[in-house]
Structure formats: structure tokens, C-alpha cells
Amino acid sequence: MNRRLVVALIGGAALVAATGVLIATAQPTSAVFIAGDQAVTEDQVREKLQSDGYSNIQMVRQGNIIEALVSKDGKTGKILVDARTGRLADDDDDDD
């Protein structure tokens, strides 16, 4: 009986440890805009947008987020980039 309890506790601890490792090493889920997972500048974001064919680029920095209002193929849109990582950021502006 005691042996089963010890085996169950060790197995449970190993499962918890493995889950912790998976969480700690998980990759971010947002899409890469500028490769490298390092800080980016507004100039780098502007250059990337221009190379991707965007025009009429207007940018505003709000904390760690660079917000770019852009045009492409006759359509306008907004692109948010996390300046810390170069990844696309979520638009949390829910004014519904």
C-alpha cells in the first residue's frame, strides 16, 4: 500500500513538472511581423510595411505597441506591432 502511494506521488510530481516545462518553453502565439523576437523601432516597422506594399503609412506609438494606419490595394487598415518582440499585437479596443 505504501509503495503504491509513493509511486503515485512521484508520478504526479513528474506530471506537474513536465507541465511546468511545457508552459515555460511555449512559443508566443502571435504572428511574427519582423523576425528575431527582439525590440523593433518605428523605422523598422515602416520599412517592413513599405516592403510589403503598404502606403500612406501613419504611425502612433502607445506604450509598447506601434499602431500603423495603412493603405494597400485601395483598402485601409490598422496593423498593431509589439515593439518589444516585433510580433503582431492584438487589438484590445473593444468599443462594441
C-alpha positions as CSV (number, residue, x, y, z in Angstrom):
1,M,0.0,0.0,0.0
2,N,2.7,2.5,0.9
3,R,4.7,1.6,-2.2
4,R,1.7,2.4,-4.4
5,L,1.2,5.7,-2.7
6,V,4.9,6.6,-3.2
7,V,4.8,5.6,-6.8
8,A,1.6,7.7,-7.3
9,L,3.1,10.7,-5.7
10,I,6.3,10.5,-7.7
11,G,4.3,10.1,-10.9
12,G,2.1,13.0,-10.1
13,A,5.1,15.2,-9.3
14,A,6.7,14.2,-12.6
15,L,3.5,15.1,-14.5
16,V,3.3,18.5,-12.8
17,A,7.0,19.2,-13.5
18,A,6.5,18.2,-17.2
19,T,3.5,20.5,-17.5
20,G,5.5,23.4,-16.0
21,V,8.3,22.8,-18.5
22,L,5.9,22.9,-21.4
23,I,4.3,26.1,-20.2
24,A,7.7,27.7,-19.6
25,T,9.0,26.8,-23.1
26,A,5.8,27.5,-25.0
27,Q,6.3,29.8,-28.0
28,P,4.2,33.0,-28.3
29,T,1.0,32.5,-30.3
30,S,1.1,35.9,-32.1
31,A,2.3,36.0,-35.7
32,V,5.8,37.2,-36.5
33,F,5.9,40.6,-38.3
34,I,9.6,41.3,-38.0
35,A,11.7,38.2,-37.3
36,G,14.1,38.0,-34.4
37,D,11.9,38.3,-31.3
38,Q,13.7,41.4,-30.3
39,A,12.8,45.1,-29.9
40,V,11.9,47.0,-33.1
41,T,11.7,50.7,-33.9
42,E,9.1,52.6,-35.8
43,D,11.5,53.0,-38.7
44,Q,11.9,49.2,-38.9
45,V,8.1,48.8,-38.9
46,R,7.7,51.5,-41.6
47,E,10.4,49.8,-43.8
48,K,8.7,46.4,-43.4
49,L,5.3,47.8,-44.3
50,Q,6.6,49.6,-47.3
51,S,8.4,46.4,-48.5
52,D,5.1,44.5,-48.1
53,G,3.4,47.0,-50.4
54,Y,1.6,49.3,-47.9
55,S,1.4,53.1,-48.5
56,N,0.0,56.1,-46.7
57,I,1.6,54.8,-43.5
58,Q,0.8,56.8,-40.4
59,M,2.2,55.5,-37.1
60,V,1.5,56.2,-33.4
61,R,3.3,54.6,-30.5
62,Q,1.2,53.8,-27.5
63,G,3.4,52.3,-24.8
64,N,4.9,49.1,-26.2
65,I,2.5,49.0,-29.2
66,I,3.2,50.6,-32.6
67,E,-0.1,51.3,-34.3
68,A,0.1,51.8,-38.1
69,L,-2.7,53.0,-40.2
70,V,-2.0,51.8,-43.8
71,S,-3.4,51.5,-47.3
72,K,-3.0,48.7,-49.8
73,D,-4.9,47.8,-52.9
74,G,-7.4,50.6,-52.3
75,K,-8.2,49.4,-48.8
76,T,-7.2,50.9,-45.5
77,G,-6.5,49.1,-42.3
78,K,-4.7,49.1,-38.9
79,I,-1.7,47.0,-38.0
80,L,-0.5,46.7,-34.4
81,V,3.1,45.6,-33.7
82,D,4.5,44.8,-30.3
83,A,7.7,47.0,-30.2
84,R,9.3,44.6,-27.7
85,T,9.1,41.5,-29.9
86,G,8.3,42.5,-33.5
87,R,5.2,40.3,-33.4
88,L,1.7,41.4,-34.3
89,A,-0.3,42.5,-31.4
90,D,-4.0,42.0,-30.6
91,D,-6.4,44.9,-31.0
92,D,-7.9,45.0,-27.5
93,D,-10.0,48.1,-28.3
94,D,-13.5,46.6,-27.9
95,D,-15.8,49.5,-28.2
96,D,-18.9,47.4,-29.1
